[in-house]
């Protein structure tokens, strides 16, 4: 959206930039902006640098964002304001707003991904030259960057001691609630603003139902018993909402504290991977353990395509990949099995699997996706040892013994149409151990 077409205010104001925090309740930076004493104009920018490579088709994640922004606009309009939505380069959009309005400060919640860090740094420098502070706050995680570190100030690279320190830190620093929704009267009064359409950004809308942001207490109380069973909804399915901040991570952590420590531990893994990404940005496309970059991977396109399409002959793997392709979701236990199968049974580079998941997962989050793939391939921090090779047959017997999950996603299971295994487990295990050992001896 071109800022020149807008009826922009002339009074001094603060900008609040929605990003991965698409909610009015318990929003840290929004609260800080509203408490600043300035009237606040809320904005969102569809970042063309991220979206252009994805455009030309349907991307349900962009549709989800668009849907949530429409809801936010409706909520803000009930307060006599609105959300101004732009499409473009964030630096150019914010520069234009700064030139055309009396902007006193820009508020946003922190993003820890490498691209976001560079983007925010360039915006910070630009605003600094014009005397406008860019104020960032912690909201996407419970504890960020260097809040949970070793005594010498260095980051943890092993999860268990990090988790213990995280919980100690929580006792000393209880989770805060930021009552942002109670201060919406500080929003800038605005006439209703038009909303850019998906079509204008070259995306095709489709009928789509997304997971609800409701967490049932019974589910949380049973989580430790049901979380590994893919045929039942034993997990919260909140990962999409945590990814885009339509639910507060603090709210979720408080629920975990109250109802199920195992669920809380999964949220701590999320903090852990965000911290790792911040301190070790090279891990996005390099093994955390550099020696593992020397592994000689297979370049077997037939095997890779069979994995992508769910035609490997291993039913738990195939059911997981078909669920992913059809829905944009895959159960966490099955994610581990499918990732292990690609990297260890097929000996295909974890980065190819990570990119495929990145393109398909509704809840794709760079830190957790990279962390999970490097864990499965044994190349990451605190990863599974390289000699741990999931046996897909045993995983199936343990977690889907009645084949409920498999039969849901593989209608031809048990018929001649279902393929034979593309690799044998025994051969694959011997091959991966030999290949890893050869690389690690260098």
TORLUMFI-448411 format. One record per residue (C-alpha): residue in three letters; x, y, z. Coordinates in steps of 0.2 Angstrom, whole numbers, padded with zeros to 4 digits, always signed. Example, Ala and Ser with C-alpha at 12.3 -4.5 7.8 and 13.67 -1.06 7.14 Angstrom:
2
ALA+0062-0022+0039
SER+0068-0005+0036
END
This chain:
442
UNK+0000+0000+0000
UNK+0007+0017-0005
UNK+0008+0029+0010
UNK+0004+0044-0001
UNK-0014+0038-0003
UNK-0017+0038+0015
UNK-0024+0053+0026
UNK-0009+0053+0038
UNK-0010+0062+0055
UNK+0000+0077+0059
UNK+0001+0076+0078
UNK+0016+0068+0087
UNK+0014+0049+0088
UNK+0022+0033+0091
UNK+0022+0018+0079
UNK+0019+0001+0085
UNK+0024-0012+0072
UNK+0015-0029+0073
UNK+0026-0043+0067
UNK+0026-0060+0076
UNK+0014-0055+0089
UNK-0003-0053+0081
UNK-0014-0050+0096
UNK-0019-0036+0107
UNK-0019-0045+0124
UNK-0002-0047+0134
UNK+0008-0039+0120
UNK+0024-0032+0128
UNK+0029-0019+0115
UNK+0011-0014+0112
UNK+0010-0011+0130
UNK+0026-0001+0131
UNK+0020+0010+0116
UNK+0003+0013+0124
UNK+0011+0018+0140
UNK+0023+0030+0132
UNK+0011+0045+0133
UNK+0010+0046+0114
UNK-0005+0042+0103
UNK-0001+0026+0095
UNK-0003+0021+0077
UNK-0003+0002+0074
UNK+0005-0005+0058
UNK+0009-0021+0049
UNK+0020-0023+0034
UNK+0019-0038+0022
UNK+0038-0040+0019
UNK+0040-0041+0000
UNK+0058-0048+0003
UNK+0050-0063+0011
UNK+0034-0065+0001
UNK+0040-0062-0017
UNK+0049-0079-0018
UNK+0033-0087-0011
UNK+0021-0078-0022
UNK+0012-0084-0038
UNK+0001-0098-0029
UNK-0007-0102-0013
UNK+0003-0101+0004
UNK-0009-0105+0019
UNK+0003-0096+0031
UNK+0001-0079+0021
UNK-0018-0083+0021
UNK-0017-0086+0040
UNK-0008-0069+0043
UNK-0021-0060+0032
UNK-0035-0068+0041
UNK-0028-0063+0058
UNK-0024-0045+0052
UNK-0043-0044+0047
UNK-0048-0049+0065
UNK-0036-0036+0072
UNK-0042-0023+0061
UNK-0060-0026+0067
UNK-0055-0026+0085
UNK-0045-0010+0083
UNK-0060-0002+0075
UNK-0071-0005+0090
UNK-0058+0006+0099
UNK-0060+0020+0086
UNK-0044+0016+0078
UNK-0037+0004+0065
UNK-0022-0006+0059
UNK-0013+0001+0044
UNK-0007-0013+0033
UNK+0007-0011+0020
UNK+0016-0022+0007
UNK+0034-0017+0003
UNK+0051-0016+0010
UNK+0050-0013+0028
UNK+0064+0000+0028
UNK+0056+0010+0014
UNK+0039+0009+0022
UNK+0045+0015+0039
UNK+0056+0028+0031
UNK+0041+0035+0021
UNK+0030+0036+0037
UNK+0044+0045+0046
UNK+0046+0058+0033
UNK+0027+0061+0032
UNK+0022+0060+0050
UNK+0029+0067+0067
UNK+0035+0050+0073
UNK+0042+0051+0090
UNK+0047+0032+0092
UNK+0045+0015+0084
UNK+0040+0000+0095
UNK+0041-0018+0091
UNK+0044-0035+0099
UNK+0061-0043+0095
UNK+0064-0056+0081
UNK+0079-0067+0082
UNK+0081-0074+0065
UNK+0096-0068+0055
UNK+0086-0059+0041
UNK+0076-0050+0054
UNK+0091-0045+0064
UNK+0099-0037+0048
UNK+0082-0029+0044
UNK+0080-0022+0061
UNK+0098-0016+0062
UNK+0096-0006+0046
UNK+0080+0002+0052
UNK+0087+0006+0068
UNK+0102+0015+0060
UNK+0091+0024+0048
UNK+0079+0030+0062
UNK+0094+0035+0073
UNK+0100+0047+0060
UNK+0083+0056+0061
UNK+0083+0056+0080
UNK+0069+0043+0081
UNK+0072+0028+0094
UNK+0068+0010+0089
UNK+0063+0001+0104
UNK+0063-0018+0105
UNK+0055-0029+0118
UNK+0055-0047+0123
UNK+0038-0056+0118
UNK+0041-0071+0107
UNK+0050-0081+0121
UNK+0049-0082+0139
UNK+0068-0079+0141
UNK+0078-0073+0127
UNK+0096-0070+0121
UNK+0107-0070+0136
UNK+0095-0071+0151
UNK+0098-0090+0154
UNK+0117-0092+0152
UNK+0131-0101+0161
UNK+0140-0093+0175
UNK+0154-0086+0163
UNK+0140-0078+0152
UNK+0142-0090+0138
UNK+0126-0098+0130
UNK+0121-0116+0135
UNK+0123-0128+0120
UNK+0116-0143+0130
UNK+0097-0143+0134
UNK+0096-0152+0151
UNK+0107-0139+0161
UNK+0099-0125+0151
UNK+0082-0132+0156
UNK+0087-0133+0175
UNK+0094-0115+0174
UNK+0078-0109+0165
UNK+0067-0116+0179
UNK+0078-0108+0192
UNK+0077-0091+0183
UNK+0058-0093+0182
UNK+0058-0094+0201
UNK+0068-0078+0203
UNK+0059-0069+0188
UNK+0040-0074+0188
UNK+0032-0072+0171
UNK+0025-0055+0169
UNK+0008-0051+0161
UNK+0008-0035+0150
UNK-0010-0028+0151
UNK-0009-0020+0133
UNK-0028-0023+0129
UNK-0032-0012+0144
UNK-0024+0004+0136
UNK-0031+0004+0119
UNK-0038+0021+0122
UNK-0021+0027+0118
UNK-0022+0022+0100
UNK-0023+0035+0087
UNK-0041+0039+0082
UNK-0042+0034+0064
UNK-0055+0032+0050
UNK-0056+0014+0043
UNK-0041+0010+0032
UNK-0042-0002+0017
UNK-0035-0019+0018
UNK-0023-0025+0005
UNK-0030-0042-0003
UNK-0020-0058-0005
UNK-0023-0056-0024
UNK-0014-0039-0024
UNK+0001-0048-0017
UNK+0000-0062-0030
UNK-0007-0075-0018
UNK-0022-0086-0022
UNK-0035-0088-0007
UNK-0042-0105-0003
UNK-0055-0111+0009
UNK-0045-0116+0024
UNK-0048-0121+0042
UNK-0034-0117+0054
UNK-0031-0125+0071
UNK-0040-0116+0085
UNK-0030-0106+0099
UNK-0039-0115+0113
UNK-0030-0126+0125
UNK-0041-0138+0135
UNK-0035-0142+0153
UNK-0039-0160+0151
UNK-0027-0161+0136
UNK-0014-0153+0146
UNK-0016-0164+0161
UNK-0015-0180+0149
UNK-0001-0173+0138
UNK+0013-0183+0145
UNK+0003-0199+0141
UNK-0004-0194+0124
UNK+0009-0183+0116
UNK+0018-0197+0106
UNK+0002-0205+0099
UNK-0001-0198+0082
UNK-0019-0205+0080
UNK-0026-0195+0093
UNK-0025-0176+0097
UNK-0014-0177+0112
UNK-0005-0161+0108
UNK-0011-0143+0109
UNK-0009-0139+0091
UNK-0004-0122+0096
UNK+0012-0121+0087
UNK+0005-0111+0072
UNK-0002-0098+0085
UNK+0015-0097+0094
UNK+0024-0095+0078
UNK+0014-0079+0073
UNK+0010-0073+0091
UNK-0009-0075+0090
UNK-0007-0082+0108
UNK+0005-0077+0121
UNK+0020-0088+0125
UNK+0018-0082+0143
UNK+0000-0088+0144
UNK+0006-0105+0138
UNK+0020-0106+0150
UNK+0009-0102+0165
UNK-0003-0116+0159
UNK+0012-0128+0158
UNK+0018-0123+0176
UNK+0000-0126+0182
UNK-0005-0142+0173
UNK+0009-0151+0165
UNK+0028-0150+0167
UNK+0031-0160+0151
UNK+0022-0147+0141
UNK+0032-0133+0149
UNK+0048-0143+0145
UNK+0043-0142+0126
UNK+0041-0123+0128
UNK+0058-0122+0135
UNK+0065-0132+0120
UNK+0057-0118+0110
UNK+0066-0105+0120
UNK+0082-0115+0119
UNK+0082-0116+0100
UNK+0078-0097+0098
UNK+0093-0093+0110
UNK+0104-0105+0099
UNK+0099-0096+0083
UNK+0103-0079+0090
UNK+0120-0084+0097
UNK+0125-0096+0082
UNK+0116-0089+0067
UNK+0128-0099+0055
UNK+0118-0115+0061
UNK+0105-0110+0049
UNK+0114-0118+0035
UNK+0129-0126+0043
UNK+0130-0140+0055
UNK+0132-0134+0073
UNK+0146-0147+0075
UNK+0157-0143+0060
UNK+0164-0160+0058
UNK+0147-0166+0052
UNK+0148-0154+0037
UNK+0160-0167+0030
UNK+0147-0181+0029
UNK+0146-0187+0011
UNK+0127-0187+0007
UNK+0118-0197-0006
UNK+0111-0187-0021
UNK+0097-0199-0025
UNK+0083-0189-0032
UNK+0072-0205-0033
UNK+0073-0208-0015
UNK+0071-0190-0010
UNK+0055-0188-0021
UNK+0048-0205-0013
UNK+0051-0197+0004
UNK+0043-0181-0001
UNK+0028-0190-0008
UNK+0026-0203+0006
UNK+0030-0218-0005
UNK+0045-0225+0004
UNK+0037-0242+0009
UNK+0039-0237+0028
UNK+0021-0233+0033
UNK+0024-0222+0048
UNK+0036-0211+0037
UNK+0024-0211+0023
UNK+0008-0207+0033
UNK+0018-0192+0041
UNK+0023-0185+0024
UNK+0006-0187+0017
UNK-0002-0178+0032
UNK+0011-0164+0030
UNK+0007-0162+0011
UNK-0011-0162+0014
UNK-0013-0152+0030
UNK+0003-0142+0033
UNK+0004-0151+0050
UNK+0014-0166+0056
UNK+0014-0174+0073
UNK+0030-0171+0083
UNK+0034-0189+0085
UNK+0032-0192+0067
UNK+0043-0177+0063
UNK+0057-0186+0072
UNK+0054-0202+0063
UNK+0053-0194+0045
UNK+0068-0183+0048
UNK+0079-0198+0055
UNK+0073-0208+0040
UNK+0078-0195+0027
UNK+0095-0192+0035
UNK+0100-0209+0041
UNK+0091-0222+0031
UNK+0092-0212+0014
UNK+0108-0203+0019
UNK+0101-0187+0011
UNK+0107-0170+0018
UNK+0097-0163+0032
UNK+0096-0146+0024
UNK+0085-0153+0010
UNK+0073-0160+0022
UNK+0073-0144+0032
UNK+0069-0134+0017
UNK+0055-0145+0012
UNK+0047-0144+0030
UNK+0050-0125+0029
UNK+0040-0124+0013
UNK+0026-0135+0019
UNK+0024-0133+0038
UNK+0010-0121+0044
UNK+0020-0118+0060
UNK+0037-0117+0052
UNK+0049-0108+0063
UNK+0067-0107+0058
UNK+0075-0110+0075
UNK+0065-0125+0079
UNK+0065-0132+0062
UNK+0084-0131+0060
UNK+0086-0137+0078
UNK+0075-0152+0075
UNK+0083-0157+0059
UNK+0100-0155+0066
UNK+0095-0165+0081
UNK+0088-0179+0070
UNK+0104-0179+0059
UNK+0115-0179+0075
UNK+0124-0163+0068
UNK+0116-0151+0080
UNK+0119-0145+0098
UNK+0114-0158+0111
UNK+0108-0169+0096
UNK+0104-0188+0096
UNK+0121-0198+0094
UNK+0125-0202+0077
UNK+0124-0221+0080
UNK+0105-0218+0086
UNK+0095-0224+0071
UNK+0076-0225+0073
UNK+0069-0241+0067
UNK+0053-0236+0058
UNK+0045-0253+0061
UNK+0048-0252+0080
UNK+0042-0234+0080
UNK+0026-0240+0071
UNK+0023-0254+0084
UNK+0026-0243+0098
UNK+0016-0227+0094
UNK+0003-0234+0081
UNK+0001-0252+0085
UNK-0017-0253+0078
UNK-0012-0243+0062
UNK-0025-0230+0065
UNK-0014-0216+0060
UNK-0007-0226+0045
UNK-0024-0231+0039
UNK-0030-0213+0040
UNK-0017-0207+0028
UNK-0013-0222+0017
UNK-0029-0229+0010
UNK-0019-0242+0000
UNK-0011-0249+0015
UNK-0011-0268+0014
UNK-0014-0269-0004
UNK-0003-0272-0019
UNK-0003-0253-0023
UNK+0007-0249-0007
UNK+0026-0249-0012
UNK+0039-0261-0005
UNK+0053-0252+0006
UNK+0065-0242-0005
UNK+0079-0247+0007
UNK+0082-0261+0019
UNK+0084-0256+0038
UNK+0099-0266+0041
UNK+0108-0260+0026
UNK+0103-0242+0029
UNK+0109-0243+0047
UNK+0126-0251+0042
UNK+0129-0238+0028
UNK+0125-0223+0039
UNK+0136-0228+0053
UNK+0150-0232+0041
UNK+0148-0215+0032
UNK+0147-0205+0048
UNK+0162-0213+0055
UNK+0172-0210+0040
UNK+0168-0191+0040
UNK+0171-0189+0059
UNK+0188-0197+0058
UNK+0194-0183+0046
END
